[in-house]
Amino acid sequence: MSGKGFEVDAMSTDAKLLVLHALRCAGAASPTRLHGVTGLDESDIESELIDLGAEGLVTRISGGGMPCWLLTDAGRAADAERITDELTSANARGAVEAAFDRFLVLNPELLDLCAAWQLRTVDGIVNANDHSDPAYDSRVLDRFADLDRRAAPVCAELSAALPRFGRYRDRLAGALGRAASGALEYVTDSTASYHTVWAELHEDLLATLGMRR
């Protein structure tokens, strides 16, 4: 699914819900990061955050960097209620559960690949991968690409059930493409990395189905 296609679908989902649920899945985040997660314009995101803050559902925090927003307890409860309503209205629980089962088959492989990317065993000694061996990194990226091909149908099933899931396919493919082009942080070391997006998808599936880890 193209990013343009998702933007059309996203408009059918309440923007307030998209922003609220993005904070549920990604944790504390800036409007810039929420743009990457939701595909919404930053100006629209900031407007929704102000409204959600007035409702007591999110709170703004300031640290050493860009100001971020996170859910309050009331916001987490509101998100759970709204996501459940969305799932019920779309009659999508069965489809999402089936896709989640397929996701769980792939998840251990993703974790192994992340470990292989971050660590290397040389002469029986495990060390951090300093990415000084392009051939090794290329082999691991090829394995990521193979996993991604098998994950694509799962994302398609989820998108067909609930269009808001379509954004994950674009984000995963984008991260892998950037990594293959030399931006190695997009494998595991960026808030837009393949591993981060995968983890957000995992959290989204759990939240959508009302499950705990």
N, C-alpha and C positions, 0 to 999 in steps of 0.2 A: 504494500500500500504506500502510495506516495504521501509526502508531507502535506501537499495541497489537498489530497482527498481526505486526509484526517481532519484538516481544518474545517471542511464542510460538515463532516460527521460530528465534530466537537461542538458545533453550534447547536446540535440537537440535545446536548447534555448541558444542564445548567452550569454556567461559568463558575458560580459560587461553589457548586459541588466539586467541580474540577480542581479548584484551588484548595478547598478544604481537604479533599481526599489526597491531593498531591503532598500536602503537609503530613497527612497520616502515613503515607508510604515512604516519603523521603526524609522526614524529620525536619528539624529547623532548617529553613532555607530562605535565601534572598529572592526578591522578585526576578532577578536575572536567572537564577537557577530554576525557579518555578516556570519561567518562560520555556526553558528547555524541556521541562517535564510535561507541561500541559500544551505547549504550542500557542498559547494565548499571548496577545501583546502585553508588554510589561505595564503599559498604562492601564489596561483593563485589569490586570492582576492587582496592581496597587489599589485600584478603586474597590475591587472585591475584598481585599485585605482590610481596608478601612471599614467597610460594612461589616465584615465578619468580626473585627475587633469591637465594633460598637455593640454587637450581639454577645460579646463575651466568649466567642468561640476560638479566637486566636489572640496571641499577645506578641508584641514587638520586643525584641531583645537586641542589645548593642554590645559588641565585643571589640576586639582589636581591628576587625575588618569591616566588611559591609554589614549594615543592620539586617537582621534576619527575623523571621516570624516562625512561631510554632503553635501547635494546638494547645488549648487549655483542656482540662478534664471535661468541661462541658462540650468543647469542640470535638473531642474524641467520641463522646457519646452521640452527638448530633450526626457526625459522619457515619457511625455505625448504623444509625437509624435510617439515614438517607440512602446509604448504599444498599441496605437490605430492601428498602422500598423499590429502588431501581432494579435490583435483581428479580424481585417478585413481579413487578410490572412488565418486565421483558420476558418473563417465564423462562429465564436463562440458567437457572441453577443446575440443571442436568448437564447442559453443554459446558458450563464453566467447571463443574466437578470433573467431567471427563477429560477436559484439557489439562486441568491441574494434575490429574493422575499421570498424564504423559509428561508433564513438566517435571514431576518428581523423579521420573526415570532418568531424565537428563541432568538433574541438579548435581548428583555426586560427581559426574564427569566434569561439569563446569568447575567445581571446587578443586578437583585434581589438576585441571588445566591451569587454574590460577596459582596453585602451589608450584607447578612446573615452571610457570613464568617467573615467579618470584625467587625460587630456589633452584640450585643446580647441585648435583652430586658428581664430584670429580675425584677419582681415585678413592672412592669410598667415603669422602668427606663432603658434608652438606654445607654449602655456602650460599650467601645471597647472590642472585643472578645480577651481575654488573652490566649485562647486555653488551659485553665486548666480543661476543661470538655471534655474528649475524646468522650463521648457518643454524645454530641452535634455536635462536629466536624465530627464524623462519619456519622451522619444523613445528614449533609450538603454535605459531599463528595459523599454520595449515590445519592443525587439529582444531583450533578455535573455529576456523571457517567450516570445517566438516560438522562440528556441533551446531553451528549457526544454521546450516542447511537443514538439519533435522529439527531445529527449534522453530523454523519458519512456519511449518504447518500448524504447530501448536498456537502460535501467535495468530494465525489466520482463523482458527477455530474460535479463539477468544474474541477477536474483532467482530466476527460474524454474530456472536452472542451478545456482546456489548461493545459498540463502536469505540468507546473511549479507550479500550485496550489496543486499538490500532497504533497508537503512538509508540508503543514499545518496539514494534517491528522496525520502524524507522530509526529509532534511537540505537538499537542494537546494531543494525547494519551500518549506521553512521559511525559508531565507535570503532567497529572492526575495520571499516574503510580507512579511517584516520590512522589507526595503528599500522595497517599495512603500508600506508604512505610514509611512515617514519615517526609519527607522533605516538611514541610507545606508551606514554602516560594513559592513553585511551584504552589500554588493556585492563589495568587494575588500579591505577594511581590518580584518577581524576574523578570528580563528582559526576562526570559524564562518561566514565569508562564503561566498558562492556560489563565488568563485574558489578559496578554500582547499579547500572540499569537492570541487570538480571536480578540483583537483590531487591530492588524496588518492585519488580514484577512479582517476585516471590511474596513480598509483603502485601502487595495489592491482592493477590489471589487469596491469601489467608484472610485479609480484612473483608474482602467481598463475600467470602463464604462463611465468615464469622468463626474462623478457626484460630487456634493458638499454635505457636511453634512447638 
